[in-house]
């Protein structure tokens, strides 16, 4: 997943950090397509009710109908269960699911109980089923109308304006609001689905589509999908709407609403080249196809790495592919995150930090060293900003850390993880490092992992001496706060021209004439570093000269609006209202409301008025972020 907002609460849980030198060990299973369960104390996921050591779900088969009028999805979930001999209880995760009947494979009724619901963190309630010897369980159910994983859009909220739309977002623990299973990243499952939807809507999922849709003769069609590789359940995803497809290469393509398809295609046309670069770096792409769907702007994230069907926000489209590091990031997740997955969310850096490093290597291979180094420098600046804000000793700044309830910058999970691997590469050399990371993906493919397991693998398969181990400072990087002294900093000259221009603007108000020819990263660097206190006259001149308010790059437009609102610049308010009314990406929405909210009565009046109109159009993820900013509750 591409980062959401500059500062966010990581969805982490409190567990003990294992100190065993051997790390987590996997429970063995007979079926090669059944992923092992890690048994170490550092692999205990307290955000699931499941007890996978006793009974676990290994396969999910869904038969569901989409009801756009009621905004509901429901049907049957058939679960395949692997249980210890004599184990008679299967515990699933549920958050609002309405269960009507549970049977075994032969139709025999099974008793069940839904336990007490925990609202905090969206944990929901345990669904405990008495197996009575069954190893196949069939659940008839309906997802709630307010299922947090699902966003139902009216026709007016789409580009075409004629048909409704649906998309899901499962990470981290939202899929338990529409699928009854064990919703934990360490419990990987294969799955299949049959989904019916009204004509002429198309359905895509994060599994391989099986043939053409079946016309049911009642104004509906049935779509079938299969994911034959075990995945963490948060990666089961669905989208449905008036969408078309355009191929990019022999194994890649993009879906989008018809009116948006050409722009979407032009922005991601380098994808096949990115796949080739990724394979050259770290081995075979193992998922078959790599397709993408550019969703309506209500999607709360930059991207979501759902296997075979990456979900993307349209806000990354700038017309010049300057923001498609996003595509590189989601593609890299096909190795780090999807192939090898954090077993618990405290270790989410294993997904996001490793992916951020991999993303930068893809960008370097496809777009050159200068762009990669500039994007790395922006990331490093983010680390420094967060550490300056929270302190080098803040517990949440360790890569693996227990939740403190404090606000921690995504720069830690994403960017500190990136620079950890960059530092290791710098010390051992790129050739050795690449060989090690490739074997990590190969040897742990389709399995969960923990920080201890990652550390142990480095010590066993990368480090050649105690002296090198001392230089690498592996445990300091992973388990201690702050930034270790051996960090491989980005090239200081990456933004030399821009930083000179920032100084000139700060000293004399000189607006750089070279701005027009700068890269997107250079423009971001300039806008992010100029003085934050500006007069209305200065802001007007900046906007007029650099054409900020008419930028087609949403990263630039966001920085302009944030700067303008922080100075109570009235001409920016209508544009902010328009922007917040059409964009649902939390990375942009939450900070803009936070900026308004921090500006006293002036800003709070605007924020309250705008949010009253826009809140119903936002995904639950974005609503939750803005609600926290404004002190609201559902």
C-alpha positions, 0 to 999 in steps of 0.5 A: 500500500502506498502511504496514506497521510503524512502523519497517521496512527499505524494500526498496530497491536501490543505484543512482546518483542521476541528475543530468541536468537532463532526467531519464529518457527513455522508449524509444518503442514503436509499440503505444499499450498497451505502456508505455514503458521509462525509459532514464535511469540513475536508472531501472535496477532492480537487483532484476530480472534482466530486460534490458528494453531488449533483450527485454521482456514486454508481456503475460502470459496465465495458465492456472492450477489452485489445489491447496488440498491440496498448497498449490500453484499451477501451469499455463501462462504465455504471454508476449508478447515485444517484442524488438530485431531479432536479440535472441535472449535473454529474461531473466525473474525466478524465485524457486523456480519449477519449470519443466517445459517452455518452447515458442514459440507453435507448440509448438517447444521453446525451450532455457532455463537457470535461473541462480544463485539470490540469497537476499538480498532475495528476488531469486531467479534469472534464467530465461534463454530462448533465443528462436530468433526466437520472440516468443510464449513458453509456460512450463509450471511449478509455483510452490513450496509455500513461494512467499513471495507466497502464503498458504494458510489452513486452514479453521480460520484463516478466519471460517467455519471450513469452507473453505480460503483463499488470497491473494497479496501481490506487492509488492515483488518477491514475484510472481516466486515464483508467476508467471514474468515480468519482475518490475520496477515499470518493466516494465508488462504487460497480463495475463489469466488463467484460474484453476480452483478447487474448488467452492464457492470463489470466485476474485477477481483484480486484473483484471476478471472475465469473465462467470460462472464455468464449471462444469467438471463435476469439482467445479471451476470456472474463472474468467476475468479480464482487465487490458487496461491495462499494470500493473507486475507486482507488482499481479497479485493473487489471492484465493480462498475462501468469499466473498460480494459486496455492491454499494456503488454503480454501480461499487464493492462489497466481498467478504468471508467471509459472516459478515464481510460486513455489518461490512465493508460498513458500514465501506466504505459511503462508498467511492462518495463517495470515488471522486467526491471523487477524480475531482473532485480529479485526474480520471477513475477509469480502471480501470472498477470499484473493488471491495475484498476484506476478507481474513482477518486473516493479511493482512500489510498494512493494504491493497494497491492491486491494481487493481479489487480492493483487498485490505484487512485486517479490522483496520481495521474499528472500527464507526464508519469512523474508520480508513477513511482506509485506503480513501481511501489505497488508492483514491488509489493508483488514480492515484499508484502504479497509473496512474503508478508508481515505476520503481525502489523507491528512488523508492517515495515517488512511490507512497506519498508522493503517495498519502498527500497524495491520501488526506488530500485525499479525507478532507478532501472527504468527512469535513471539514477537522478530521479531515484536519488531525488525521490530517495532524498524526499523520503529521507527528509520525511524521516528527519521531519518525523524524528525532529517532531517526536524525538530520536528516543520515541518508541514508535520510531523503531521499525518493529515497535509496540503500539503506543497510541501515539501518532507516528509518521509513515516515514518510519514504516516506509522510509526508515525501512527503505534506508535500512536496506539502503544502508545494508546495501551500501556496506556489503555491496549491491551484488551481495545484497541483491543476491541475499534479498532474492534468496529471501523472497525465494526461500520465504515465498507465500509465507508470513515473516517477522522482524526476528526471522528477517534478522536471523536470515540476514545473520545466516545468509548475508553477514560474513563476520562479527566485524561486518555485523557490528558495522551493519547495526542490524538490531539497532535498525530494527528494534531500537528507536531513532536513526542509527549513525551508519545510515547511508544518506542520499546524495547531498547534491541531488537537489543542489539547484533547488536548495539554492533556489529555496535560499534565494526565495527565502532571502529576497523573494526571487521565484526561480525561472528554472521551475518550469523545467524542473522534475516533479520531485524538484518542484515538491522539494521547492514548495516543501522547503520555502518559508511557511509564513507568506503574505497574501501578496507573496502567495498571489505572486507565487501562484501567478508565476508558477501557476500552482493553482492550475497544476495538473499534478495533485502532489503540487496542488496539495502542497500549494493549498496547504501553504495557502490555507496555513496563511489564511489565503481566502482565494484558495478556499474555493479551490480547496472546497472543490479539491476536497469535494472530488478527492478522497485520498487520505494523504491529501484530505486529512492534512488539508482539514488539519491545516484548516482546523489549526487556523482557529475560528477562520479555518474551523468554520470552513472545515466544518462547512466543507466536511458536512458536505464531503464526509458522506463521499469519503471511504471509512478510512478517510472519514476516520482520519478526518474525524480524529482531526476534528474531534468527531465520532461516528 
